[in-house]
Amino acid sequence: MVKRLFAVLCASVIALSLTTATFAQETPAQEKKMDKTAKEARWEGEVVRSSPDKSTLTVRKSGSNFERTVHYDNSTRWVSQEHGSKQVNDIDASQVKDGDRVIVKGTWDKDELHATLISKRLSHSK
């Protein structure tokens, strides 16, 4: 009788530890997924097309042929900054042209980035 009680107790402890381990593994994965959606997105590259009518820029990632559509609106902040400089200048959307290098921050919605900040990068020679 004592052996059976001991066996049931051991089985219960093993089952409980396996269940706890399973739930513990799911929690970090869920937190990681939530962090990705809540995290601010960043995209850097060269403007290949701009459409002021649609309020979009198509930006090609630096060093590749991979392009993303960036959507902006009235709440998007536009700035320019030289490489390595701490001075940030406020600009407007008309000052960003095709061929300009930009860094975009915002949030992803499928394959499109909704920009909260678009930073035009200036070289030292400009």
FINU-226349 format. One record per residue (C-alpha): residue in one letter; chain; x, z, y. Coordinates in Angstrom, 2 decimals, decimal comma. Layout:
BEGIN
<atom rest="a" kette="A" px="X" pz="Z" py="Y"/>
...
***
This chain:
BEGIN
<atom rest="m" kette="A" px="0,00" pz="0,00" py="0,00"/>
<atom rest="v" kette="A" px="2,79" pz="0,89" py="2,41"/>
<atom rest="k" kette="A" px="4,57" pz="-2,35" py="1,55"/>
<atom rest="r" kette="A" px="1,45" pz="-4,36" py="2,41"/>
<atom rest="l" kette="A" px="1,02" pz="-2,58" py="5,73"/>
<atom rest="f" kette="A" px="4,69" pz="-3,19" py="6,52"/>
<atom rest="a" kette="A" px="4,32" pz="-6,90" py="5,61"/>
<atom rest="v" kette="A" px="1,22" pz="-7,25" py="7,84"/>
<atom rest="l" kette="A" px="3,02" pz="-5,50" py="10,69"/>
<atom rest="c" kette="A" px="6,06" pz="-7,81" py="10,36"/>
<atom rest="a" kette="A" px="3,85" pz="-10,90" py="10,22"/>
<atom rest="s" kette="A" px="2,01" pz="-9,75" py="13,34"/>
<atom rest="v" kette="A" px="5,27" pz="-9,18" py="15,22"/>
<atom rest="i" kette="A" px="6,58" pz="-12,63" py="14,25"/>
<atom rest="a" kette="A" px="3,31" pz="-14,34" py="15,19"/>
<atom rest="l" kette="A" px="3,21" pz="-12,53" py="18,53"/>
<atom rest="s" kette="A" px="6,82" pz="-13,44" py="19,35"/>
<atom rest="l" kette="A" px="6,24" pz="-17,13" py="18,51"/>
<atom rest="t" kette="A" px="3,12" pz="-17,22" py="20,67"/>
<atom rest="t" kette="A" px="4,96" pz="-15,57" py="23,56"/>
<atom rest="a" kette="A" px="7,85" pz="-18,02" py="23,24"/>
<atom rest="t" kette="A" px="5,45" pz="-20,98" py="23,31"/>
<atom rest="f" kette="A" px="3,72" pz="-19,78" py="26,48"/>
<atom rest="a" kette="A" px="7,05" pz="-18,95" py="28,09"/>
<atom rest="q" kette="A" px="8,21" pz="-22,54" py="27,55"/>
<atom rest="e" kette="A" px="5,10" pz="-24,04" py="29,13"/>
<atom rest="t" kette="A" px="5,26" pz="-22,00" py="32,31"/>
<atom rest="p" kette="A" px="8,61" pz="-23,31" py="33,69"/>
<atom rest="a" kette="A" px="7,57" pz="-26,90" py="32,95"/>
<atom rest="q" kette="A" px="4,33" pz="-26,40" py="34,86"/>
<atom rest="e" kette="A" px="6,18" pz="-24,76" py="37,75"/>
<atom rest="k" kette="A" px="8,69" pz="-27,61" py="37,83"/>
<atom rest="k" kette="A" px="5,85" pz="-30,15" py="37,96"/>
<atom rest="m" kette="A" px="4,21" pz="-28,27" py="40,84"/>
<atom rest="d" kette="A" px="7,55" pz="-28,08" py="42,68"/>
<atom rest="k" kette="A" px="7,95" pz="-31,86" py="42,49"/>
<atom rest="t" kette="A" px="4,55" pz="-32,48" py="44,03"/>
<atom rest="a" kette="A" px="4,98" pz="-29,82" py="46,70"/>
<atom rest="k" kette="A" px="8,57" pz="-30,79" py="47,44"/>
<atom rest="e" kette="A" px="9,36" pz="-32,95" py="50,42"/>
<atom rest="a" kette="A" px="10,34" pz="-36,48" py="49,40"/>
<atom rest="r" kette="A" px="13,31" pz="-38,39" py="50,80"/>
<atom rest="w" kette="A" px="14,10" pz="-42,11" py="50,74"/>
<atom rest="e" kette="A" px="17,12" pz="-43,76" py="52,32"/>
<atom rest="g" kette="A" px="17,91" pz="-47,41" py="52,81"/>
<atom rest="e" kette="A" px="17,57" pz="-50,55" py="54,90"/>
<atom rest="v" kette="A" px="14,32" pz="-51,78" py="56,45"/>
<atom rest="v" kette="A" px="13,59" pz="-55,21" py="54,93"/>
<atom rest="r" kette="A" px="10,07" pz="-55,70" py="56,30"/>
<atom rest="s" kette="A" px="8,00" pz="-53,97" py="58,92"/>
<atom rest="s" kette="A" px="4,29" pz="-54,31" py="59,53"/>
<atom rest="p" kette="A" px="3,09" pz="-52,53" py="62,68"/>
<atom rest="d" kette="A" px="-0,48" pz="-53,73" py="61,98"/>
<atom rest="k" kette="A" px="-0,53" pz="-51,92" py="58,62"/>
<atom rest="s" kette="A" px="1,76" pz="-49,09" py="59,83"/>
<atom rest="t" kette="A" px="4,22" pz="-49,71" py="56,99"/>
<atom rest="l" kette="A" px="7,90" pz="-50,28" py="56,44"/>
<atom rest="t" kette="A" px="9,44" pz="-51,67" py="53,27"/>
<atom rest="v" kette="A" px="12,74" pz="-49,90" py="52,69"/>
<atom rest="r" kette="A" px="15,35" pz="-51,07" py="50,16"/>
<atom rest="k" kette="A" px="17,38" pz="-48,24" py="48,65"/>
<atom rest="s" kette="A" px="21,05" pz="-48,31" py="49,65"/>
<atom rest="g" kette="A" px="23,18" pz="-50,11" py="47,06"/>
<atom rest="s" kette="A" px="20,29" pz="-51,54" py="45,02"/>
<atom rest="n" kette="A" px="17,36" pz="-53,95" py="45,08"/>
<atom rest="f" kette="A" px="14,80" pz="-51,18" py="44,63"/>
<atom rest="e" kette="A" px="12,19" pz="-51,16" py="47,42"/>
<atom rest="r" kette="A" px="9,47" pz="-48,70" py="48,43"/>
<atom rest="t" kette="A" px="6,63" pz="-48,97" py="50,89"/>
<atom rest="v" kette="A" px="6,65" pz="-46,30" py="53,60"/>
<atom rest="h" kette="A" px="3,41" pz="-45,52" py="55,43"/>
<atom rest="y" kette="A" px="3,45" pz="-43,90" py="58,84"/>
<atom rest="d" kette="A" px="0,81" pz="-42,73" py="61,31"/>
<atom rest="n" kette="A" px="0,49" pz="-41,02" py="64,69"/>
<atom rest="s" kette="A" px="1,81" pz="-37,75" py="63,29"/>
<atom rest="t" kette="A" px="5,08" pz="-39,33" py="62,05"/>
<atom rest="r" kette="A" px="8,10" pz="-38,23" py="64,08"/>
<atom rest="w" kette="A" px="10,58" pz="-41,00" py="64,94"/>
<atom rest="v" kette="A" px="14,20" pz="-40,12" py="65,74"/>
<atom rest="s" kette="A" px="17,63" pz="-41,73" py="65,89"/>
<atom rest="q" kette="A" px="20,95" pz="-40,10" py="65,14"/>
<atom rest="e" kette="A" px="24,58" pz="-41,16" py="64,84"/>
<atom rest="h" kette="A" px="26,37" pz="-40,43" py="61,59"/>
<atom rest="g" kette="A" px="27,91" pz="-36,95" py="61,74"/>
<atom rest="s" kette="A" px="26,31" pz="-36,09" py="65,09"/>
<atom rest="k" kette="A" px="24,08" pz="-33,10" py="65,70"/>
<atom rest="q" kette="A" px="22,34" pz="-34,84" py="68,62"/>
<atom rest="v" kette="A" px="18,91" pz="-36,18" py="67,67"/>
<atom rest="n" kette="A" px="17,08" pz="-38,59" py="69,99"/>
<atom rest="d" kette="A" px="13,32" pz="-39,09" py="69,94"/>
<atom rest="i" kette="A" px="12,34" pz="-42,77" py="69,72"/>
<atom rest="d" kette="A" px="9,17" pz="-44,74" py="68,97"/>
<atom rest="a" kette="A" px="8,25" pz="-47,04" py="66,11"/>
<atom rest="s" kette="A" px="9,05" pz="-50,21" py="68,10"/>
<atom rest="q" kette="A" px="12,75" pz="-49,25" py="68,13"/>
<atom rest="v" kette="A" px="13,09" pz="-49,57" py="64,34"/>
<atom rest="k" kette="A" px="13,69" pz="-53,19" py="63,34"/>
<atom rest="d" kette="A" px="14,35" pz="-55,10" py="60,11"/>
<atom rest="g" kette="A" px="17,91" pz="-54,48" py="58,99"/>
<atom rest="d" kette="A" px="18,09" pz="-50,95" py="60,43"/>
<atom rest="r" kette="A" px="19,25" pz="-48,13" py="58,17"/>
<atom rest="v" kette="A" px="16,73" pz="-45,29" py="57,94"/>
<atom rest="i" kette="A" px="16,17" pz="-41,97" py="56,22"/>
<atom rest="v" kette="A" px="12,51" pz="-41,21" py="55,54"/>
<atom rest="k" kette="A" px="11,07" pz="-37,80" py="54,70"/>
<atom rest="g" kette="A" px="7,48" pz="-37,23" py="53,63"/>
<atom rest="t" kette="A" px="5,34" pz="-37,00" py="50,49"/>
<atom rest="w" kette="A" px="4,86" pz="-39,40" py="47,57"/>
<atom rest="d" kette="A" px="1,48" pz="-40,87" py="46,69"/>
<atom rest="k" kette="A" px="2,04" pz="-43,02" py="43,60"/>
<atom rest="d" kette="A" px="4,77" pz="-45,52" py="44,62"/>
<atom rest="e" kette="A" px="4,20" pz="-45,13" py="48,35"/>
<atom rest="l" kette="A" px="5,82" pz="-42,64" py="50,68"/>
<atom rest="h" kette="A" px="3,75" pz="-41,14" py="53,50"/>
<atom rest="a" kette="A" px="6,32" pz="-40,39" py="56,20"/>
<atom rest="t" kette="A" px="6,44" pz="-37,23" py="58,27"/>
<atom rest="l" kette="A" px="9,88" pz="-38,15" py="59,70"/>
<atom rest="i" kette="A" px="11,69" pz="-41,47" py="60,05"/>
<atom rest="s" kette="A" px="15,28" pz="-41,24" py="61,21"/>
<atom rest="k" kette="A" px="17,03" pz="-44,41" py="62,36"/>
<atom rest="r" kette="A" px="20,73" pz="-44,09" py="61,56"/>
<atom rest="l" kette="A" px="23,13" pz="-45,32" py="64,22"/>
<atom rest="s" kette="A" px="26,71" pz="-46,34" py="63,57"/>
<atom rest="h" kette="A" px="29,51" pz="-45,10" py="65,83"/>
<atom rest="s" kette="A" px="29,98" pz="-48,58" py="67,29"/>
<atom rest="k" kette="A" px="26,40" pz="-48,90" py="68,62"/>
***
